[in-house]
């Protein structure tokens, strides 16, 4: 019997009918198919490594006599060599985590940092950087705000000076572009020649992929969506002779979906890189299998999580969480580095008691009317199907949240929600339409006084709200009161849009954090500004004008002013404006419960992070608390 390997195919030529029926059944189970002619069995797979090794072990155990073709022998030799090298790397990572490493190499690394790294790294950043340097391909799962970008840039510079890489390519959300350029300058002490491969005119963008090697830039930034569209051209570009790429996937939880289009695009280009790293503070948002793509990317063609192990992890996750954790620890434990929040040495933030306010006359009247209307509707819900009820509940909760944010928001329609909370021709709708001429919301009155006090103390502040109408109301009201403030929300252009006559989020952020700019007030919503934007160097105050049930966005917004590089010496202060006896209290209490669970989980290496943090189930549970389960 002869075993041959050809590209992505394993071929078993059983010309002498050596295999017994149960052995044939076994190889069929692994995916082999009987050839139409002759006595051959074939298996086609993009990952034949684990199957080939499993097949040979099985035949050896069964004492099946076989021989290998020259191609198969060469393939097996390369494969076993690759396995041996990988095992050495894995052993090195495990020893490093146990405190065992080459002190001479570490001292040389420290000497490099002292000589070539412009900024002073924290101890946890040095350890993370040395781990990545030892691993060549590694994941950094450190908590948000720990300084992961500086870690990557440090290792990139070391490899660049060693002539091992000459290009840094970062794939991530558009919001990360500005921070990468800023951190490059602060960490390495120079401005890189940078190309943004996202947005703009498609033909012009794609022409960048065909630049001669002599015109290649040092830093390239692209988005997941652009990569999906340009992966073929980018693969050609990275495959050019002389290009040695350090490929970084930032906010890597975006590629967690197995067989997702973004994930597949990232996996397709991973083979072109010399070194790879993934960055995310939430490696397993909802399931242990969320890390599968991350390690497939890091080790293309030889993923540490082989297909059999993936199946075991999925099974154990449903039956025995502890067993799944142990399996993950054994499989990927040495290959990632993680800094916990408790290791950052930050001053604990101050969560001030909420400022409980009495609504002004008309907003109180509107809130009570809407709440009573929803209560009446809830009595009829048993007549509706469950899917419709869920849609209605989300819409009703949003209407209540609008009431405690800015009553006039009720005059606008909600997507996928057409229930009539307020009759069009009613007196109540007239009140809502005329609201701006009737009174100023109590929260806004209080906010202006609060901001005035912070201005007198020369302190910057970020004000968070979730509704566009409220964001604009706050910004315009503060401007009319004589304060300089700017707004970041979904329509604020990001850098890759190439819009020259409008301020981008990056420019507004840079002006805000500049201590001498005169811009001391930033108004923002978490959906647009809670990820990848750091405010902590000069801003230590955050006011939450309103809240949502989305705990993930809430936690990200907290981290904007509580991070490495400022929060070691400056305390972050969080303030909350709330109306008495309203949905405000339920939302905040829910966020506090979920946040505490999150902080408990975030100290673990293999914790599932979701905890229903994204708000949909929370809205339904909140509705049941507020209006009774129907």
C-alpha positions in Angstrom: 0.0 0.0 0.0 1.4 3.4 -1.0 0.5 6.7 0.6 1.0 9.8 -1.5 0.5 13.5 -0.8 -0.3 16.0 -3.6 -1.1 19.6 -2.8 -4.1 19.5 -0.4 -4.8 15.8 -1.1 -3.8 12.5 0.7 -4.1 9.5 -1.6 -4.1 5.9 -0.3 -3.3 3.4 -3.1 -4.5 0.0 -1.7 -3.7 -2.1 -4.8 -3.3 -5.3 -2.8 -6.6 -4.8 -0.8 -4.6 -4.6 2.5 -7.2 -2.6 4.4 -9.9 -4.5 6.3 -13.5 -3.4 6.3 -13.5 -1.7 9.7 -10.2 0.1 8.8 -11.9 1.4 5.6 -14.8 2.6 7.8 -12.4 4.5 9.9 -10.7 6.4 7.1 -14.2 7.1 5.7 -15.0 8.6 9.0 -12.0 10.9 8.6 -13.3 12.1 5.2 -11.6 9.8 2.7 -13.6 8.9 -0.4 -13.3 5.9 -2.6 -11.9 6.8 -6.1 -14.2 6.0 -9.0 -11.5 3.8 -10.6 -9.0 1.5 -8.9 -8.3 0.8 -5.3 -7.5 4.4 -4.2 -8.9 6.4 -1.4 -8.6 10.2 -1.5 -9.1 13.0 1.0 -9.1 16.7 0.0 -8.6 19.3 2.8 -6.9 22.6 3.3 -5.6 21.2 6.5 -4.2 17.7 5.8 -1.5 17.9 8.4 -3.5 16.5 11.4 -5.2 13.9 9.2 -1.9 12.6 7.8 -0.3 12.2 11.2 -3.5 10.6 12.6 -3.6 8.2 9.6 0.0 7.1 10.0 -0.4 6.6 13.8 -3.5 4.5 13.1 -1.8 2.3 10.5 1.2 1.9 12.8 -1.1 0.8 15.7 -3.0 -1.5 13.4 0.3 -2.9 12.0 -0.8 -2.0 8.5 2.1 -2.3 6.1 2.5 0.8 3.9 5.1 2.9 2.2 5.4 6.6 1.4 5.9 8.2 -2.0 8.9 10.5 -2.3 6.5 13.5 -2.1 4.9 12.1 1.0 8.3 11.5 2.6 9.4 15.0 1.9 6.1 16.4 3.1 6.2 14.4 6.3 9.8 15.5 7.0 8.9 19.1 6.6 5.8 18.6 8.8 7.7 16.9 11.6 10.4 19.5 11.5 7.7 22.2 11.7 6.1 20.4 14.6 9.4 20.2 16.5 10.1 23.9 16.0 6.6 24.8 17.1 6.9 22.6 20.2 10.1 24.3 21.1 8.4 27.7 20.8 5.5 26.4 22.9 7.9 25.1 25.6 9.7 28.5 25.6 6.4 30.3 26.2 5.4 27.9 29.0 8.8 28.3 30.7 8.6 32.1 30.3 5.2 32.2 32.1 6.8 30.1 34.8 9.6 32.7 35.2 12.2 30.6 33.4 14.0 32.3 30.5 17.4 33.1 29.1 18.6 36.0 31.3 21.2 37.0 28.7 18.7 37.4 26.0 16.3 39.3 28.3 19.1 41.7 29.4 19.9 42.3 25.7 16.2 43.0 25.2 16.3 45.5 28.0 19.3 47.1 26.6 17.6 47.5 23.2 14.6 49.1 24.9 16.8 51.6 26.8 18.6 52.6 23.6 15.9 52.4 20.9 12.5 52.9 22.5 11.5 56.5 23.0 8.9 56.1 25.8 9.4 54.5 29.2 7.6 51.1 29.2 5.8 49.7 32.2 7.1 46.5 33.7 4.0 44.5 32.4 4.6 46.0 28.9 8.2 44.9 28.9 7.2 41.3 29.8 4.5 41.2 27.2 6.9 42.5 24.6 9.6 40.0 25.4 7.0 37.2 25.3 6.0 38.2 21.8 9.6 38.5 20.7 10.2 34.9 21.9 7.1 33.5 20.3 7.4 35.3 16.9 3.6 34.8 16.6 1.5 35.5 19.6 -1.7 36.9 21.0 -1.9 39.7 23.5 -5.2 39.5 25.5 -4.4 42.2 28.0 -7.2 44.3 29.3 -8.2 47.5 27.5 -6.0 50.4 28.6 -2.9 48.3 29.3 -0.8 49.7 26.4 -0.9 46.8 23.9 0.0 49.1 21.0 3.3 50.2 22.5 4.1 46.5 23.1 3.7 45.6 19.5 5.6 48.7 18.3 8.5 47.8 20.6 8.8 44.3 19.1 8.4 45.6 15.6 11.3 48.0 16.1 13.5 45.1 17.5 12.7 42.9 14.5 13.2 45.8 12.1 16.7 46.6 13.4 17.4 42.9 13.1 16.4 43.1 9.4 13.7 40.5 10.0 10.8 42.9 9.0 10.5 46.1 7.2 6.7 46.8 7.1 4.0 46.9 9.7 0.5 46.2 8.5 -2.4 46.8 11.0 -5.9 45.5 10.3 -8.6 46.9 12.5 -11.6 49.2 12.9 -11.1 52.8 11.5 -11.1 54.2 15.0 -7.7 52.6 15.6 -5.9 54.4 12.8 -5.2 57.6 14.7 -4.0 55.9 17.9 -1.6 53.7 15.9 0.1 56.7 14.3 0.2 58.6 17.6 1.6 55.6 19.5 4.2 55.0 16.7 5.5 58.5 17.3 5.4 58.4 21.1 6.9 54.9 21.3 9.6 55.0 18.6 10.2 58.7 18.5 9.7 59.2 14.8 6.8 59.7 12.4 6.4 56.8 10.1 5.7 57.0 6.4 2.1 55.8 6.6 -0.5 54.7 4.0 -4.2 54.2 4.8 -5.6 51.5 2.7 -9.3 52.2 3.3 -12.0 54.4 1.9 -11.3 56.9 -0.9 -11.4 56.1 -4.6 -11.0 52.4 -5.1 -8.8 52.5 -8.2 -6.4 54.9 -6.5 -6.3 52.8 -3.3 -5.7 49.6 -5.2 -2.8 51.2 -7.1 -0.9 51.2 -3.8 -0.6 47.5 -4.0 1.5 47.7 -7.1 4.0 50.2 -5.8 7.7 49.1 -6.4 9.5 47.9 -3.3 11.6 51.0 -3.2 8.4 53.1 -2.6 6.9 50.9 0.1 5.9 52.7 3.3 6.7 51.6 6.8 3.2 51.6 8.3 0.0 50.4 6.5 -3.5 50.7 8.1 -6.6 49.0 6.7 -10.0 47.9 7.8 -11.6 44.5 7.8 -14.1 45.6 5.1 -11.4 46.9 2.9 -9.4 43.7 3.3 -12.4 41.7 2.3 -12.6 43.7 -0.9 -8.8 43.9 -1.6 -7.4 40.6 -0.3 -6.2 39.3 -3.6 -4.3 42.5 -4.4 -3.0 42.8 -0.8 -1.7 39.2 -1.1 0.2 40.0 -4.2 1.6 43.1 -2.5 2.8 41.3 0.6 4.2 38.5 -1.5 6.7 40.8 -3.3 10.3 39.8 -2.9 11.9 42.0 -0.3 8.8 42.7 1.7 8.9 41.3 5.2 5.7 42.0 7.0 4.8 42.2 10.6 1.0 41.7 10.5 -1.2 42.8 13.4 -4.9 42.2 13.8 -6.3 44.9 16.2 -9.6 44.4 18.1 -9.3 40.8 16.9 -12.7 39.8 18.4 -14.1 41.1 15.0 -12.9 37.9 13.4 -14.2 35.5 16.0 -16.9 34.1 13.8 -15.8 30.8 12.3 -16.2 30.9 8.5 -17.2 34.6 8.7 -16.2 36.7 5.6 -13.9 39.0 7.6 -12.3 36.1 9.3 -11.7 34.2 6.1 -10.1 37.3 4.5 -7.7 37.7 7.4 -6.9 34.0 7.4 -6.2 34.1 3.6 -3.4 36.7 3.9 -1.8 35.4 7.1 0.6 33.2 5.1 2.2 36.2 3.6 3.5 37.6 6.9 6.8 36.9 8.6 5.5 37.7 12.0 1.9 37.9 13.4 0.1 39.2 16.4 -3.5 39.5 17.4 -4.7 42.1 19.9 -8.0 42.0 21.9 -9.0 42.5 25.5 -12.0 40.3 25.0 -10.7 37.1 23.3 -13.8 35.0 24.0 -16.9 37.3 23.8 -19.4 34.5 23.9 -17.8 31.1 23.5 -14.4 29.3 23.8 -14.5 28.7 20.1 -14.2 32.4 19.6 -10.4 32.0 19.8 -10.2 29.4 17.0 -9.7 31.9 14.2 -7.2 33.9 16.2 -4.7 30.9 16.5 -5.4 29.7 13.0 -4.3 33.1 11.9 -1.2 33.1 14.1 0.0 29.7 12.9 -1.2 29.2 9.3 -0.9 25.6 8.2 -0.1 24.4 11.7 -2.7 25.8 14.1 -2.2 24.7 17.7 -5.9 24.0 17.9 -6.3 21.1 15.5 -9.8 20.0 14.3 -10.1 17.2 16.9 -9.2 19.6 19.7 -11.8 22.1 18.4 -14.5 19.5 18.5 -13.5 18.5 22.1 -13.5 22.1 23.3 -17.0 22.7 21.8 -18.3 19.5 23.5 -16.7 20.2 26.8 -17.9 23.8 26.8 -21.5 22.5 26.8 -20.9 19.7 29.4 -17.9 20.7 31.6 -16.6 24.3 31.5 -13.6 23.5 33.7 -12.5 20.7 31.3 -12.8 23.1 28.4 -10.6 25.6 30.3 -8.0 23.0 31.0 -7.9 21.9 27.3 -7.5 25.5 26.2 -4.7 26.0 28.8 -2.9 23.0 27.5 -3.3 24.0 23.9 -2.8 27.7 23.7 -1.7 28.7 27.3 2.0 29.4 26.4 1.1 31.2 23.2 -0.6 34.3 24.5 0.2 37.0 27.1 -2.4 38.7 29.3 -2.2 41.6 31.7 -5.1 41.8 34.1 -6.6 45.1 35.3 -5.3 44.5 38.8 -1.7 44.4 37.4 -1.7 47.9 35.8 -1.0 49.9 38.9 -3.7 52.4 38.2 -5.4 54.5 40.9 -8.9 53.0 41.4 -11.5 55.2 39.7 -14.1 57.2 41.7 -17.7 56.4 40.9 -19.6 59.3 42.5 -23.1 58.7 43.7 -25.6 59.6 41.0 -27.0 63.1 41.0 -30.8 62.4 41.4 -32.8 65.1 39.9 -36.5 66.0 39.8 -37.9 66.3 36.3 -39.1 69.7 35.2 -42.9 70.1 34.7 -43.4 69.1 31.1 -40.8 66.3 30.9 -42.4 64.8 34.0 -45.8 65.0 32.4 -44.5 63.4 29.2 -42.6 60.6 31.0 -45.6 59.7 33.2 -47.9 59.6 30.1 -45.6 57.3 28.1 -45.0 55.0 31.1 -48.7 54.6 31.7 -49.3 54.0 28.0 -46.7 51.2 28.0 -48.2 49.8 31.1 -51.6 49.6 29.4 -50.0 48.0 26.3 -48.3 45.4 28.4 -51.7 44.1 29.6 -52.5 43.1 26.0 -49.2 41.4 25.2 -50.6 37.9 25.9 -52.5 38.2 22.6 -49.4 38.7 20.5 -46.7 36.2 19.4 -43.4 36.1 21.3 -41.3 37.5 18.5 -43.5 40.5 18.0 -43.5 41.1 21.8 -39.7 41.2 21.9 -39.6 43.8 19.1 -42.3 45.9 20.9 -40.5 45.6 24.3 -37.2 47.0 22.8 -39.1 49.8 21.2 -40.9 50.7 24.4 -37.7 50.6 26.5 -36.1 52.9 23.9 -39.0 55.3 24.2 -38.6 55.4 28.0 -34.9 56.0 27.6 -35.6 58.8 25.3 -37.9 60.4 27.9 -35.1 60.6 30.4 -32.7 61.9 27.8 -34.6 64.5 25.9 -38.4 64.5 25.6 -38.5 65.8 22.0 -36.8 62.6 20.8 -40.3 61.0 21.0 -41.4 63.0 17.9 -39.0 60.9 15.7 -39.8 57.4 14.4 -37.9 54.3 15.6 -36.7 51.7 13.1 -38.7 48.4 13.2 -41.1 49.9 15.8 -44.4 51.4 14.7 -46.4 51.1 17.9 -48.3 54.3 18.7 -47.1 55.4 22.1 -48.3 59.0 21.5 -51.2 59.8 19.2 -50.2 62.1 16.4 -53.0 64.7 16.9 -53.0 64.5 20.7 -52.3 67.2 23.2 -49.3 65.2 24.4 -47.8 65.1 20.9 -48.2 68.9 20.7 -46.3 69.2 24.0 -43.5 67.0 22.6 -43.4 69.0 19.4 -43.3 72.4 21.3 -41.0 71.1 24.1 -38.0 73.3 23.3 -40.2 76.4 23.7 -41.7 75.3 27.0 -38.7 74.4 29.2 -35.1 73.3 29.4 -34.6 69.7 30.6 -33.5 69.6 34.3 -30.5 67.4 33.4 -29.3 70.0 30.9 -29.7 72.8 33.5 -27.7 70.8 36.0 -25.1 69.8 33.4 -24.3 73.4 32.5 -23.8 74.2 36.2 -21.6 71.2 36.6 -19.5 72.0 33.5 -19.2 75.6 34.7 -17.7 74.3 38.0 -15.2 72.0 36.1 -14.2 74.9 33.9 -13.5 77.1 36.8 -11.2 74.4 38.1 -9.6 74.1 34.6 -10.6 70.4 34.2 -11.5 68.7 31.0 -14.6 66.5 30.8 -16.2 64.1 28.4 -20.0 64.0 28.3 -21.6 60.7 27.2 -25.1 60.3 25.7 -26.6 57.6 23.5 -29.0 59.7 21.3 -28.0 61.9 18.4 -30.7 64.5 19.3 -29.5 64.7 22.8 -25.8 65.0 21.8 -26.7 67.9 19.5 -28.8 69.5 22.2 -26.0 69.4 24.8 -23.4 70.6 22.3 -25.5 73.6 21.1 -26.6 74.5 24.6 -23.0 74.5 26.0 -21.9 76.6 23.0 -24.7 79.1 23.5 -23.5 79.3 27.2 -20.1 80.4 26.0 -18.2 77.1 26.3 -16.0 75.6 23.6 -17.0 72.1 23.0 -17.0 69.6 20.1 -19.1 66.5 19.3 -18.1 63.0 18.2 -20.9 60.7 17.1 -21.6 58.3 14.2 -21.7 60.9 11.5 -18.4 62.5 12.5 -16.0 61.4 9.8 -13.2 59.0 10.6 -9.8 59.5 9.1 -10.0 57.0 6.2 -13.0 58.8 4.7 -10.6 61.4 3.2 -13.0 64.3 4.0 -11.0 67.5 4.0 -13.5 70.1 4.9 -14.9 68.4 8.0 -13.1 67.6 11.2 -12.4 63.9 11.8 -12.8 62.1 15.1 -9.0 61.9 15.3 -8.5 65.6 14.9 -11.2 66.4 17.5 -9.7 63.9 19.9 -6.2 65.3 19.4 -7.4 68.8 20.0 -9.3 67.7 23.1 -6.3 65.9 24.7 -4.0 68.8 24.0 -3.8 70.6 27.4 -3.2 74.0 25.7 -5.9 73.8 22.9 -8.7 75.5 24.9 -11.0 72.6 24.0 -12.0 71.2 27.4 -15.4 69.7 26.7 -16.0 66.7 24.5 -19.6 65.4 23.8 -19.7 61.9 22.5 -21.7 58.7 22.3 -20.2 55.3 23.2 -21.0 53.6 19.9 -18.7 56.0 18.0 -16.1 56.8 20.7 -15.9 54.0 23.2 -13.3 51.9 21.3 -9.7 52.7 20.4 -9.8 56.4 21.4 -7.8 57.4 24.5 -8.5 60.5 26.5 -6.8 59.6 29.8 -3.7 61.8 29.5 -5.5 65.1 30.2 -9.1 64.2 30.9 -10.1 62.7 34.2 -13.8 63.4 34.3 -16.7 61.7 32.6 -20.4 62.7 32.9 -23.1 60.2 31.9 -26.1 62.2 30.8 -28.0 59.0 30.0 -27.2 55.3 29.8 -28.1 52.2 27.8 -28.3 48.5 28.8 -25.2 47.8 26.6 -22.6 46.9 29.2 -19.9 46.3 26.7 -20.1 49.9 25.4 -20.3 51.2 29.0 -17.2 49.4 30.1 -15.3 50.6 27.0 -16.4 54.2 27.7 -15.1 53.9 31.3 -11.7 52.9 29.9 -11.3 56.0 27.8 -10.2 58.0 30.9 -8.7 55.1 33.0 -5.7 53.7 31.2 -2.0 53.2 31.4 0.0 56.4 30.8 -2.0 58.8 33.0 -4.2 56.9 35.5 -1.3 55.9 37.6 -1.2 59.4 39.0 -4.6 60.9 38.2 -7.9 59.5 39.5 -10.7 59.0 37.0 -14.0 60.4 38.1 -17.4 59.2 36.9 -20.6 61.2 37.4 -24.2 60.2 36.5 -27.2 62.4 36.0 -30.5 60.6 36.8 -34.1 61.4 37.1 -35.9 60.3 40.3 -38.1 57.2 40.1 -37.5 56.5 36.4 -35.8 53.9 34.2 -32.5 55.7 34.9 -32.1 53.7 38.1 -32.9 50.4 36.6 -30.3 50.8 33.8 -27.6 51.9 36.2 -28.2 49.1 38.6 -28.2 46.5 35.8 -24.9 47.9 34.4 -23.3 47.8 37.9 -24.3 44.1 38.3 -23.0 43.2 34.9 -19.8 45.3 35.3 -19.0 43.5 38.5 -19.4 40.1 36.9 -17.2 41.4 34.0 -14.4 42.6 36.4 -14.5 39.2 38.1 -14.2 37.3 34.8 -11.6 39.7 33.3 -9.1 38.5 36.0 -9.4 34.9 34.5 -7.4 33.7 31.6 -10.2 31.6 30.1 -13.4 33.5 31.0 -16.4 33.9 28.7 -16.8 37.6 28.5 -20.3 38.2 27.1 -22.5 37.9 30.2 -25.3 39.3 28.0 -23.4 42.5 27.9 -24.9 43.7 24.6 -28.2 44.8 26.0 -30.9 42.8 24.1 -31.8 40.3 26.9 -31.3 43.1 29.5 -34.1 45.2 27.9 -36.5 42.3 28.1 -35.6 41.5 31.7 -35.9 45.2 32.5 -39.3 45.3 31.0 -40.4 42.5 33.2 -39.0 44.2 36.2 -40.7 47.5 35.4 -44.0 46.3 34.1 -44.5 42.8 35.3 -43.9 39.5 33.5 -46.7 38.7 31.1 
